[in-house]
Amino acid sequence: MRVTIYEVGPRDGLQNESTVVPVDVKREFIGRLAAAGLTTIETTSFVHPKWVPQLADAEELLDSLSRVPGVSYPVLVPNERGLDRALERGVRDIAIFASATDTFARANLNRTLESQFEMFEPVVARALDHGMKVRAYVSMCFADPWEGPVAPAQVVEVGRHLLDLGCYELSLGDTIGVGTPAHVTALLEAFQDARTDVAQLAVHFHDTYGQALANTLTALRMGVTTFDSSAGGIGGCPFAKSATGNLATEDLVWMLDGLGIETGVDVCELASTSLWLAGKLGRPSPSRVVQALAKEL
């Protein structure tokens, strides 16, 4: 069995850094990730620089990036202007970012739960017309810091709408990291009841309460084969002070290697990359596997 790791470190990880990371460091980081065997590396976002200053160098980064054959470099696109910028740079794979709750849609997108689709519809339609692949993130799939627990049926309704627009894959996000295996089971069963092919589903877990690997294993056993993660566990959630960030790619690969599941990723080379990046960021990696392997690298 083989799974796909959707690496989000260069975008979702670095965007949370308060100090701007130089473009040459980002470029080397992405190159090292590809060299370690990762074949999907979310590179940056075409969000307005005012909102995410860390990613203001998106064009410069993409223009200077050495692309490896067989590796895809998707970019997050928030709206039509972001799509215009992606098209200008010849981007082939994009992602949009939706919300499963009304409060977060208002806070993050300045839209209601329903009106968010009015923003996504022209983006997806135009992207498909240009031969792009469009992935959709759905945030707050398990709980929202304002609304509390989120009903699986509500997540399914949002997800089905995005798939019907033409998105090829949904990444189901535990944005504040409160989900447990029981929650994962209930959500995936709800999608299956709605006749959603599990091949169209990915999962994106945060490790706030130490449940990311357990949740990943649960999703794996239910047929999910695409997993989002961040090298070294960089990134975090601004809505939960105790959040420890994204599931570390090294921790994910170590578990999958132990299960005999192929990822194509060299965990030692990846850990070396995360140690290098930790030095650039000026703090240790939160990944337990990186910490353990550091003694041998």
C-alpha positions in Angstrom: 0.0 0.0 0.0 1.2 3.5 -0.8 -0.1 6.8 0.5 0.3 10.5 -0.5 1.8 13.0 1.9 0.6 16.6 1.1 3.5 18.7 2.6 2.2 22.0 3.8 5.3 23.3 5.7 6.4 26.0 3.2 2.9 27.6 3.2 0.9 26.6 6.3 4.0 26.2 8.5 5.9 29.3 7.6 2.9 31.6 7.4 2.7 31.5 11.2 6.2 32.8 11.6 6.3 36.4 13.0 9.8 37.0 11.6 9.9 37.1 7.8 11.9 34.1 6.4 14.2 35.1 3.5 13.1 33.8 0.1 16.4 32.0 -0.4 15.7 30.0 2.8 12.2 29.1 1.6 13.6 28.1 -1.8 16.2 25.8 -0.2 13.6 24.4 2.2 11.4 23.4 -0.7 14.3 21.9 -2.6 15.3 19.8 0.4 11.8 18.6 0.8 11.7 17.4 -2.8 15.1 15.7 -2.3 13.8 13.9 0.7 11.1 12.3 -1.5 8.0 14.5 -1.0 6.1 14.8 -4.3 3.4 17.3 -3.3 4.7 20.5 -1.7 2.4 23.4 -1.0 4.7 26.2 -1.8 3.0 29.5 -1.0 -0.2 31.5 -1.1 -1.5 34.4 -3.2 -3.2 36.0 -0.3 -2.9 39.8 0.0 0.5 40.7 1.7 -1.3 42.9 4.2 -2.9 39.8 5.7 0.0 37.4 5.6 3.3 39.4 5.2 5.3 36.2 5.4 4.0 35.2 1.9 4.4 38.6 0.3 7.3 37.1 -1.8 5.1 34.5 -3.5 5.9 35.7 -7.1 9.6 36.0 -6.3 9.7 32.5 -4.8 7.9 30.9 -7.7 10.0 32.6 -10.3 13.2 31.4 -8.7 12.1 27.9 -7.8 13.9 24.9 -9.4 11.1 22.4 -10.1 11.8 18.7 -9.8 10.1 16.5 -12.4 7.3 14.5 -10.8 6.8 17.0 -8.0 3.8 19.2 -7.8 3.9 22.6 -6.2 0.4 23.7 -5.4 -0.4 27.2 -4.2 -3.3 28.5 -2.0 -5.6 30.9 -3.8 -8.1 32.9 -1.7 -10.1 34.6 -4.4 -10.2 35.6 -8.1 -7.3 38.1 -7.7 -5.2 35.3 -6.3 -6.2 33.1 -9.2 -5.1 35.9 -11.6 -1.7 35.9 -9.9 -1.5 32.1 -10.1 -2.3 32.1 -13.8 0.4 34.8 -14.5 2.9 32.4 -12.9 1.8 29.3 -14.7 0.7 27.5 -11.6 -1.0 24.2 -12.4 -2.4 23.1 -9.0 -4.3 25.4 -6.6 -6.2 25.1 -3.3 -9.0 27.1 -1.9 -9.8 27.5 1.8 -13.4 27.1 3.0 -15.0 27.0 6.5 -17.4 24.5 8.0 -18.8 27.1 10.4 -20.4 30.5 10.0 -18.4 32.3 12.6 -15.0 31.3 11.1 -16.2 32.1 7.6 -17.1 35.6 8.8 -13.8 36.0 10.6 -11.5 34.5 8.0 -13.3 35.1 4.7 -15.6 38.0 5.6 -18.4 35.8 4.3 -21.3 33.8 5.8 -21.3 30.0 5.7 -23.5 30.1 2.6 -22.1 33.2 0.8 -18.5 31.8 0.9 -19.5 29.7 -2.1 -20.2 32.8 -4.2 -16.5 33.6 -3.8 -15.3 30.1 -4.7 -17.6 29.4 -7.7 -15.8 31.7 -10.2 -12.4 30.7 -8.9 -13.0 27.0 -9.4 -14.8 27.5 -12.7 -12.0 29.7 -14.2 -9.3 27.4 -12.8 -10.9 24.3 -14.4 -11.3 26.2 -17.7 -7.5 26.7 -17.6 -6.8 23.1 -17.0 -5.9 23.5 -13.3 -6.5 21.0 -10.5 -8.4 22.5 -7.5 -8.2 21.2 -4.0 -10.4 22.5 -1.2 -9.5 22.8 2.4 -12.4 22.7 4.9 -11.5 24.2 8.3 -13.2 23.7 11.7 -14.4 20.2 10.8 -14.6 19.0 14.4 -15.0 22.1 16.5 -14.9 25.8 16.4 -13.5 28.0 19.2 -16.7 30.2 19.1 -19.4 27.7 18.1 -18.1 24.6 19.9 -18.6 21.1 18.4 -19.5 20.9 14.7 -22.0 18.4 13.5 -20.7 16.0 10.8 -23.7 16.7 8.7 -22.8 20.4 8.5 -19.2 19.5 7.4 -20.6 17.1 4.8 -22.9 19.8 3.4 -20.0 22.2 2.9 -17.7 19.5 1.5 -20.3 18.2 -1.0 -20.9 21.7 -2.3 -17.1 22.1 -2.9 -16.9 18.7 -4.7 -19.9 19.6 -6.8 -18.1 22.8 -7.9 -15.4 20.6 -9.3 -12.8 20.3 -6.6 -10.9 17.0 -6.9 -10.2 16.6 -3.2 -11.3 17.8 0.2 -8.8 18.3 3.0 -10.8 17.9 6.3 -9.1 20.1 8.9 -9.1 19.7 12.7 -8.1 23.4 12.9 -7.9 23.6 16.7 -6.7 20.1 17.2 -9.5 18.8 19.5 -10.6 15.8 17.4 -10.3 12.2 18.6 -10.6 8.9 16.7 -14.3 8.7 17.5 -14.8 12.1 15.9 -12.8 11.1 12.8 -14.8 7.9 12.4 -18.1 9.8 12.7 -17.1 12.4 10.1 -15.8 9.9 7.6 -18.9 7.7 8.0 -21.1 10.7 7.4 -19.3 11.4 4.1 -19.6 7.7 3.1 -23.3 7.9 3.9 -23.5 10.9 1.5 -22.0 8.6 -1.2 -18.6 10.4 -1.2 -15.7 8.4 -2.5 -13.1 8.2 0.3 -10.5 8.7 -2.4 -11.6 12.3 -2.6 -10.9 12.9 1.1 -7.7 13.9 2.8 -7.1 14.8 6.5 -5.3 17.7 8.1 -4.7 17.2 11.8 -3.2 19.5 14.4 -1.5 18.0 17.4 -2.9 20.3 20.1 -4.0 17.4 22.4 -1.6 14.8 21.1 -4.2 13.1 19.0 -2.9 13.7 15.5 -1.2 10.3 14.9 -4.1 8.4 16.5 -6.5 10.4 14.2 -4.4 9.7 11.2 -4.3 6.0 11.9 -8.1 6.0 12.3 -8.5 7.7 8.9 -6.0 5.3 7.3 -8.0 2.3 8.5 -11.1 3.9 7.0 -9.5 4.1 3.6 -8.1 7.6 3.5 -4.7 7.7 1.6 -3.8 11.4 1.5 -2.5 13.1 4.6 -1.5 16.7 5.2 1.5 17.3 7.4 4.3 19.9 8.0 8.0 19.1 8.1 9.3 19.4 11.6 5.7 20.1 12.9 6.1 23.8 12.1 2.9 26.0 12.1 0.2 26.2 14.6 -3.3 27.4 15.3 -3.9 31.1 16.3 -7.2 30.1 17.9 -5.9 27.7 20.5 -3.1 28.9 22.8 -2.1 25.4 23.6 -1.9 24.3 20.0 1.5 22.7 19.2 1.1 23.0 15.4 0.6 20.7 12.5 1.2 17.0 12.5 5.0 16.6 11.8 5.8 14.9 8.6 8.6 13.0 10.2 6.2 11.6 12.9 3.8 10.6 10.2 6.4 8.9 8.0 7.9 7.0 11.0 4.5 5.6 11.8 3.7 4.7 8.2 7.2 3.1 7.8 6.4 1.0 10.8 3.2 -0.2 9.3 4.9 -1.2 6.1 3.1 1.6 4.1 5.1 3.2 1.3 5.5 7.0 1.3 8.6 7.4 -0.9 10.1 9.7 1.8 13.5 9.3 3.5 12.7 10.1 7.1 16.4 10.7 8.0 16.9 13.1 5.2 13.7 14.9 6.0 14.6 15.2 9.7 18.0 16.6 8.7 16.0 19.2 6.7 13.9 20.1 9.7 16.9 20.4 11.9 18.4 22.8 9.3 15.2 24.8 9.2 15.0 24.9 13.0 18.4 26.5 13.0 17.2 29.2 10.6 14.1 29.8 12.7 16.1 29.9 15.9 14.2 27.3 17.9 14.1 23.5 18.2 11.7 21.4 16.1 8.6 20.2 18.0 8.7 16.8 16.1 9.4 13.9 18.4 11.0 12.0 15.6 13.2 14.9 14.7 14.3 15.2 18.3 15.1 11.5 18.5 17.0 11.4 15.2 18.9 14.5 16.0 21.2 12.5 18.2 22.2 10.3 15.1 22.3 12.9 12.3 
